[in-house]
């Protein structure tokens, strides 16, 4: 999620201290964007503007079940964050500052979101 200052929001998982992009799973009968908005609001208290998907990913979890993820470029008008119990810290920082703290798929998604963000800023 990008702030107007070109910074991106990452959150630290309370369970293991790893950093990630905020988000989560959609509920049954929920659209992808509605689920994303709900998850971002639940996790950060931010009401995002969902702009467009920027990256997809397919993998198998530890149980061998197939998973499919979609990363979206989102914007936040407000930088005020109130975390849920799932996370114990957050950081607004530049893409170059956040990349080393994220997994490779999330780094790829952030790079794609940055390209979209820059395209929109140029218009």
DRENDO-1510 file (C-alpha; in Angstrom, 1 decimal, always signed):
<recs>
REC; n; res; u; v; w
REC; 1; UNK; +0.0; +0.0; +0.0 .
REC; 2; UNK; +1.5; +3.3; -1.1 .
REC; 3; UNK; +1.2; +6.6; +0.8 .
REC; 4; UNK; +1.1; +9.9; -1.1 .
REC; 5; UNK; +4.8; +10.3; -0.1 .
REC; 6; UNK; +5.7; +7.3; -2.2 .
REC; 7; UNK; +6.4; +5.1; +0.9 .
REC; 8; UNK; +5.0; +1.6; +1.3 .
REC; 9; UNK; +3.5; +0.0; +4.3 .
REC; 10; UNK; +4.8; -3.3; +5.7 .
REC; 11; UNK; +3.8; -5.0; +8.9 .
REC; 12; UNK; +5.6; -7.4; +11.3 .
REC; 13; UNK; +3.9; -10.7; +12.1 .
REC; 14; UNK; +3.4; -11.2; +15.9 .
REC; 15; UNK; +3.9; -14.9; +15.5 .
REC; 16; UNK; +7.5; -15.0; +14.1 .
REC; 17; UNK; +8.7; -11.4; +13.7 .
REC; 18; UNK; +8.8; -11.7; +9.9 .
REC; 19; UNK; +7.8; -8.6; +7.8 .
REC; 20; UNK; +5.1; -8.8; +5.1 .
REC; 21; UNK; +2.7; -6.8; +3.1 .
REC; 22; UNK; -0.7; -6.4; +4.8 .
REC; 23; UNK; -3.4; -8.6; +3.4 .
REC; 24; UNK; -5.1; -11.9; +3.8 .
REC; 25; UNK; -7.7; -14.4; +2.5 .
REC; 26; UNK; -11.1; -13.6; +1.0 .
REC; 27; UNK; -14.2; -15.0; +2.7 .
REC; 28; UNK; -16.7; -17.2; +1.0 .
REC; 29; UNK; -18.9; -15.1; -1.5 .
REC; 30; UNK; -16.6; -12.1; -1.1 .
REC; 31; UNK; -15.0; -10.4; -4.1 .
REC; 32; UNK; -11.2; -10.2; -4.2 .
REC; 33; UNK; -11.2; -6.4; -3.8 .
REC; 34; UNK; -13.8; -6.4; -1.1 .
REC; 35; UNK; -11.8; -9.1; +0.8 .
REC; 36; UNK; -8.6; -7.1; +0.3 .
REC; 37; UNK; -10.2; -3.9; +1.6 .
REC; 38; UNK; -11.6; -5.8; +4.6 .
REC; 39; UNK; -8.3; -7.4; +5.4 .
REC; 40; UNK; -6.3; -4.2; +5.1 .
REC; 41; UNK; -8.8; -2.3; +7.3 .
REC; 42; UNK; -8.9; -5.2; +9.9 .
REC; 43; UNK; -5.1; -5.4; +10.0 .
REC; 44; UNK; -4.1; -1.7; +9.8 .
REC; 45; UNK; -7.3; +0.4; +10.2 .
REC; 46; UNK; -6.6; +2.0; +6.8 .
REC; 47; UNK; -9.4; +2.2; +4.3 .
REC; 48; UNK; -7.4; +1.6; +1.1 .
REC; 49; UNK; -8.0; +2.6; -2.5 .
REC; 50; UNK; -7.5; -0.7; -4.5 .
REC; 51; UNK; -6.2; +0.3; -7.9 .
REC; 52; UNK; -5.2; -2.9; -9.9 .
REC; 53; UNK; -3.7; -6.3; -9.6 .
REC; 54; UNK; +0.1; -6.3; -10.2 .
REC; 55; UNK; +1.4; -9.8; -9.5 .
REC; 56; UNK; +0.1; -13.4; -9.2 .
REC; 57; UNK; +1.7; -16.4; -7.6 .
REC; 58; UNK; +1.0; -20.1; -7.4 .
REC; 59; UNK; +2.6; -22.4; -4.8 .
REC; 60; UNK; +2.0; -25.4; -2.6 .
REC; 61; UNK; +1.8; -25.0; +1.2 .
REC; 62; UNK; +3.6; -27.2; +3.7 .
REC; 63; UNK; +0.6; -29.7; +3.6 .
REC; 64; UNK; +1.0; -29.9; -0.2 .
REC; 65; UNK; -2.2; -28.0; -1.0 .
REC; 66; UNK; -2.2; -25.7; -4.0 .
REC; 67; UNK; -2.4; -22.0; -3.3 .
REC; 68; UNK; -3.0; -18.9; -5.5 .
REC; 69; UNK; -2.2; -15.4; -4.5 .
REC; 70; UNK; -2.9; -12.0; -6.1 .
REC; 71; UNK; -1.0; -8.8; -5.1 .
REC; 72; UNK; -2.7; -5.5; -5.7 .
REC; 73; UNK; -1.4; -1.9; -6.0 .
REC; 74; UNK; -3.3; +0.0; -3.4 .
REC; 75; UNK; -3.1; +3.6; -2.2 .
REC; 76; UNK; -3.7; +5.0; +1.3 .
REC; 77; UNK; -4.7; +8.6; +1.8 .
REC; 78; UNK; -3.9; +8.4; +5.5 .
REC; 79; UNK; -0.8; +7.1; +7.2 .
REC; 80; UNK; -2.4; +6.5; +10.6 .
REC; 81; UNK; -2.1; +2.8; +11.4 .
REC; 82; UNK; -3.7; +0.9; +14.2 .
REC; 83; UNK; -2.6; -2.8; +14.1 .
REC; 84; UNK; -4.6; -5.9; +14.8 .
REC; 85; UNK; -3.2; -8.6; +17.2 .
REC; 86; UNK; -1.8; -10.4; +14.1 .
REC; 87; UNK; +1.0; -7.8; +13.9 .
REC; 88; UNK; +3.1; -6.1; +16.5 .
REC; 89; UNK; +4.9; -3.4; +14.4 .
REC; 90; UNK; +4.6; -1.5; +11.1 .
REC; 91; UNK; +6.8; +0.7; +9.0 .
REC; 92; UNK; +6.2; +3.2; +6.2 .
REC; 93; UNK; +9.4; +3.3; +4.2 .
REC; 94; UNK; +10.7; +3.5; +0.7 .
REC; 95; UNK; +10.7; +0.5; -1.6 .
REC; 96; UNK; +14.5; +0.2; -1.4 .
REC; 97; UNK; +14.2; +0.1; +2.4 .
REC; 98; UNK; +11.4; -2.5; +2.5 .
REC; 99; UNK; +12.6; -4.9; -0.2 .
REC; 100; UNK; +15.2; -6.7; +2.0 .
REC; 101; UNK; +12.7; -7.4; +4.7 .
REC; 102; UNK; +10.2; -9.1; +2.4 .
REC; 103; UNK; +10.1; -12.5; +0.7 .
REC; 104; UNK; +11.0; -12.8; -3.0 .
REC; 105; UNK; +7.4; -13.0; -4.2 .
REC; 106; UNK; +6.5; -9.9; -2.1 .
REC; 107; UNK; +9.6; -8.1; -3.5 .
REC; 108; UNK; +8.4; -8.8; -7.0 .
REC; 109; UNK; +4.9; -7.6; -6.2 .
REC; 110; UNK; +6.3; -4.4; -4.6 .
REC; 111; UNK; +8.4; -3.8; -7.7 .
REC; 112; UNK; +5.4; -4.2; -10.0 .
REC; 113; UNK; +3.3; -1.9; -7.7 .
REC; 114; UNK; +6.0; +0.7; -7.8 .
REC; 115; UNK; +6.0; +0.6; -11.7 .
REC; 116; UNK; +2.2; +1.1; -11.6 .
REC; 117; UNK; +2.5; +3.9; -9.0 .
REC; 118; UNK; +5.1; +5.7; -11.2 .
REC; 119; UNK; +2.9; +5.4; -14.3 .
REC; 120; UNK; +0.0; +6.9; -12.5 .
REC; 121; UNK; +2.1; +9.7; -11.0 .
REC; 122; UNK; +3.4; +10.7; -14.5 .
REC; 123; UNK; -0.2; +11.0; -16.0 .
</recs>
